[in-house]
Amino acid sequence: MLQFIDTRLKWVENNQSEGVFSEKVLLTWVKYRQCHVQDKEAGGLLMGRFAQDTQSMLVDDLTTPMFFDKRKRRMFYRSKSHNRELKKYWKNTQGYGGLLGLWHTHPENIPTPSSMDITDLKNQIMASKYVTNRLIYIIVGITHIGVWTGYKNGKVQFIGHIAVDNKIDHHDYNFNQHIEKRL
């Protein structure tokens, strides 16, 4: 389930684990949507804090496309530069912050993960060190943002889509007017 609260987006998994995406993260996703034919895929890492006792996440930062990334209309490859930014984030949070997920864009209205996306998520789960038992996987489409969760056991769970108005200016964005409050 996805729910919009003020300028943040909250999700709930399996009626127990939950998380929140900060306004900064949401604004960045809006900025990188592929609304025009010449727009290339973008992506990066999702970073934040994890509460072990409640299994809750706060995604308050992210990486964005970097110089050594490979970007095409229908492909995004994260370079190792993102890992360096993750290490900086970890140090800046005195070890309390870490990798919580991945994100990228698709040039489609309502995004769905490709088989390559699922493989990327599963590979990241197996190869990465992260602070929780799961990773959040975001695909930003033109009119909707899709949220999935990948678990260490290989299971991928769809959480939901949230609609985003296509006629927004990310510099003057009012979430209360442009994001649907229910699915």
C-alpha positions in Angstrom: 0.0 0.0 0.0 1.2 3.5 -0.8 -0.1 6.6 1.0 0.7 10.2 0.5 1.3 12.1 3.8 2.2 15.8 3.6 5.2 16.0 1.3 6.3 12.4 1.9 5.2 9.1 0.5 4.7 6.2 2.9 4.5 2.5 2.0 3.5 -0.5 4.0 4.6 -4.1 3.2 2.7 -7.2 4.4 0.7 -5.1 6.8 3.7 -4.7 9.1 7.0 -3.2 7.7 6.8 0.4 6.5 8.8 3.2 5.1 8.8 6.8 4.0 10.4 8.6 1.1 11.4 12.2 1.8 10.3 15.2 -0.3 13.9 15.5 -1.6 13.7 12.0 -3.0 10.3 12.5 -4.6 11.4 15.8 -6.2 14.4 14.2 -7.7 12.3 11.4 -9.2 10.0 14.0 -10.7 13.0 15.8 -12.2 14.3 12.8 -14.0 11.1 11.4 -15.5 11.5 10.6 -19.2 8.7 12.8 -20.6 10.4 13.6 -23.9 11.7 11.3 -26.6 15.3 12.5 -26.1 15.3 11.8 -22.4 17.6 9.0 -21.3 17.0 6.6 -18.4 18.3 7.8 -15.1 18.8 6.1 -11.8 20.9 5.5 -8.7 20.8 4.2 -5.1 18.3 5.0 -2.3 19.9 5.8 1.0 18.5 6.2 4.5 18.0 4.8 7.9 16.5 1.5 9.1 14.9 0.8 12.5 15.6 -2.8 13.4 12.9 -2.9 16.1 10.1 -1.8 13.8 11.6 -2.9 10.5 10.8 0.7 9.2 12.8 2.6 6.7 13.3 6.3 6.1 14.6 7.0 2.5 16.0 10.5 2.8 18.7 10.6 0.2 19.7 9.2 -3.2 22.3 9.2 -5.9 21.6 10.6 -9.3 23.2 9.9 -12.7 27.0 10.2 -12.6 29.7 10.8 -15.2 30.6 7.1 -15.7 27.1 5.8 -15.8 25.8 4.4 -19.1 22.5 6.0 -20.1 20.3 5.3 -23.2 16.6 5.7 -23.9 15.8 2.2 -22.5 18.9 1.4 -20.5 20.7 2.6 -17.3 23.9 1.2 -15.9 25.1 2.4 -12.5 28.8 3.0 -12.3 30.9 2.4 -9.1 30.7 6.1 -8.5 27.4 5.5 -6.7 29.1 3.2 -4.2 31.5 6.0 -3.3 28.6 8.3 -2.6 27.0 5.6 -0.4 30.2 5.4 1.6 30.2 9.2 2.1 26.6 9.0 3.2 27.4 6.2 5.7 30.2 8.3 7.2 28.1 11.5 7.3 25.4 9.6 9.3 28.0 8.2 11.6 27.2 4.7 10.4 23.4 4.9 10.9 22.6 5.4 7.2 23.0 2.9 4.4 21.7 1.4 1.2 18.0 0.9 1.2 17.2 0.4 -2.4 17.6 1.2 -6.1 15.8 3.5 -8.5 15.6 4.2 -12.2 13.3 5.7 -14.8 11.3 4.1 -17.7 9.9 5.9 -20.7 6.4 4.5 -20.1 3.4 5.9 -18.2 2.9 3.1 -15.7 6.2 1.4 -15.2 6.7 -2.3 -14.9 10.1 -4.0 -14.3 11.7 -5.8 -17.2 13.4 -9.2 -16.7 16.7 -7.2 -16.6 15.3 -5.1 -13.8 14.4 -8.1 -11.7 17.9 -9.6 -12.4 19.5 -6.3 -11.3 17.5 -6.3 -8.1 18.3 -9.9 -7.3 22.0 -9.4 -8.1 22.2 -6.3 -5.9 20.5 -8.2 -3.0 23.0 -11.0 -3.2 26.1 -8.8 -3.7 25.5 -5.8 -1.5 25.9 -5.0 2.1 22.8 -3.2 3.3 21.2 -2.5 6.6 17.9 -4.4 6.2 16.6 -7.8 5.0 15.2 -6.3 1.8 15.8 -3.6 -0.8 13.2 -1.2 -2.2 13.1 -1.0 -6.0 11.6 2.1 -7.6 10.8 2.6 -11.3 9.8 6.2 -12.1 7.5 6.3 -15.1 6.0 9.3 -16.9 2.7 9.4 -15.0 3.3 6.9 -12.2 6.0 5.8 -9.8 6.1 2.0 -9.1 7.4 0.5 -5.8 8.6 -3.0 -5.4 10.5 -4.8 -2.6 13.1 -7.5 -3.1 14.0 -10.0 -0.4 17.1 -12.0 0.3 15.1 -15.2 -0.5 14.7 -14.0 -4.1 11.0 -13.0 -3.7 10.0 -9.7 -5.4 6.8 -8.1 -4.1 4.8 -5.3 -5.8 3.8 -2.6 -3.4 1.9 -0.2 -5.7 1.9 2.7 -8.1 1.3 6.3 -7.3 0.2 8.8 -9.9 2.2 11.9 -10.7 0.7 14.8 -12.7 2.5 15.1 -16.1 2.3 18.9 -16.3 4.4 19.8 -13.3 7.4 22.0 -13.0 9.7 20.2 -10.5 11.0 23.6 -9.3 7.5 24.7 -8.2 6.0 21.3 -7.2 3.1 21.1 -4.8 2.6 17.4 -3.9 -0.8 18.1 -2.4 -2.1 19.1 -5.8 -0.3 16.6 -8.0 0.0 13.2 -6.4 -3.1 11.1 -6.0 -3.8 10.2 -2.4 -5.1 6.8 -3.1 -4.6 4.0 -5.7 
